[in-house]
Amino acid sequence: MVDFDDVHALIRQACCVLNPSLYEGWSTTVEETKTIGKPMVLSDLEVHREQDPPATLYFEPKNAAMLAEAMVKAWDLYPAGPNREMEQRAAEKYAGLCPGVRRYLPRSRGVAGRGRRRLSGPNKGKLPSARLR
């Protein structure tokens, strides 16, 4: 089990969150990610559409090529690291959904892990630091 503080830090530092489910009940991952305002790459399941996450790329659940394409597109579209504007909008929109998330917004900083260099997109040349808080 990963502590929520660590999950939150990892989500904030990612360019997006990937949830490649073949079957899903109501996804906690989608709900947690929505409260942070982070873009997602999700399998095209009815429940994911119903959860209506903003800035989401969908792919057919059993189509590896579509998943790979969506991952490359997400890397090119979404910068890694915190996006304070999206976080603030999400905090206002989903305040009742996951109230505990608000306590992290003003003080969270640093990077949760190392990324891979890309040749294009908003993450061009970025290698995040490994420092947490």
C-alpha positions in Angstrom: 0.0 0.0 0.0 1.3 3.4 -1.0 0.7 6.2 1.5 -1.7 8.9 0.1 1.0 11.6 0.6 3.3 9.7 -1.8 0.5 9.0 -4.2 -0.4 12.7 -4.2 3.2 13.8 -4.8 3.6 11.3 -7.7 0.4 12.4 -9.4 1.4 16.1 -9.1 4.8 15.5 -10.7 3.5 13.3 -13.6 2.6 14.7 -17.0 -0.6 12.6 -16.7 -2.1 9.6 -14.9 -2.6 6.3 -16.9 -5.3 3.8 -16.0 -5.4 1.0 -18.6 -8.3 -1.0 -17.1 -10.1 -3.8 -18.9 -12.9 -3.6 -16.3 -13.5 -0.9 -13.7 -16.0 -0.1 -11.0 -16.0 3.5 -9.9 -12.3 4.3 -10.2 -10.7 5.9 -7.1 -7.6 6.7 -9.2 -9.8 8.8 -11.5 -11.5 10.6 -8.6 -8.1 11.3 -6.9 -6.6 12.6 -10.1 -9.6 14.8 -10.8 -9.2 16.5 -7.4 -5.7 17.5 -8.4 -6.6 18.6 -11.9 -4.1 16.3 -13.6 -4.8 15.1 -17.2 -5.4 11.3 -17.7 -5.0 8.6 -20.2 -7.9 6.1 -19.7 -9.3 3.0 -21.3 -12.5 3.8 -23.0 -14.9 2.3 -20.5 -18.4 3.6 -19.8 -17.5 4.2 -16.1 -14.5 6.3 -17.1 -16.7 8.4 -19.4 -19.3 8.7 -16.6 -16.7 10.0 -14.2 -16.1 12.8 -16.8 -12.5 13.7 -16.0 -11.2 16.8 -17.7 -8.2 16.7 -20.2 -8.5 13.0 -20.8 -7.3 10.9 -23.7 -9.2 7.6 -24.2 -8.0 4.4 -25.9 -9.7 1.1 -26.7 -9.0 -1.2 -23.7 -7.4 -4.1 -25.7 -5.6 -2.0 -28.3 -1.9 -1.6 -27.4 -1.2 0.6 -30.4 -3.9 3.1 -29.4 -2.6 3.1 -25.8 1.0 3.8 -27.1 -0.3 6.6 -29.3 -2.3 8.1 -26.4 0.8 7.9 -24.1 3.0 9.7 -26.7 0.3 12.3 -27.3 -0.1 12.9 -23.5 3.7 13.3 -23.1 3.7 15.9 -26.0 0.6 17.8 -24.7 0.9 17.9 -20.9 4.0 19.3 -19.1 5.2 17.2 -16.2 5.0 18.7 -12.7 2.5 20.7 -10.8 0.1 23.0 -12.7 -1.1 25.4 -10.0 -3.9 26.9 -12.1 -5.4 23.4 -12.9 -5.0 22.4 -9.3 -6.8 25.5 -8.0 -9.7 25.0 -10.5 -9.9 21.3 -9.5 -9.8 22.2 -5.8 -12.7 24.6 -6.3 -14.7 22.2 -8.5 -14.2 19.1 -6.4 -13.9 20.5 -2.9 -16.5 18.1 -1.5 -15.2 15.1 -3.4 -11.8 14.7 -1.6 -11.4 17.5 1.0 -8.1 16.1 2.3 -6.4 17.0 -0.9 -6.7 20.7 -0.2 -4.1 20.5 2.6 -1.4 19.6 0.1 -1.9 22.3 -2.5 0.1 25.2 -0.8 3.0 23.1 0.5 3.6 20.3 -2.0 6.7 20.8 -4.0 9.6 18.9 -5.4 9.6 16.0 -7.8 8.6 12.4 -7.1 10.8 10.6 -9.6 12.9 10.8 -12.7 11.5 11.2 -16.2 12.9 10.4 -19.6 14.2 13.0 -22.0 12.0 13.7 -25.0 12.8 15.5 -28.2 9.5 17.4 -28.5 6.6 18.8 -26.6 6.4 20.7 -23.3 8.6 18.2 -21.5 11.5 18.7 -24.0 14.8 18.2 -22.3 13.2 17.9 -18.8 14.6 15.5 -16.3 12.8 16.1 -13.0 14.8 16.1 -9.8 14.3 13.2 -7.5 13.7 15.4 -4.4 10.5 15.1 -2.5 9.4 18.1 -0.4 
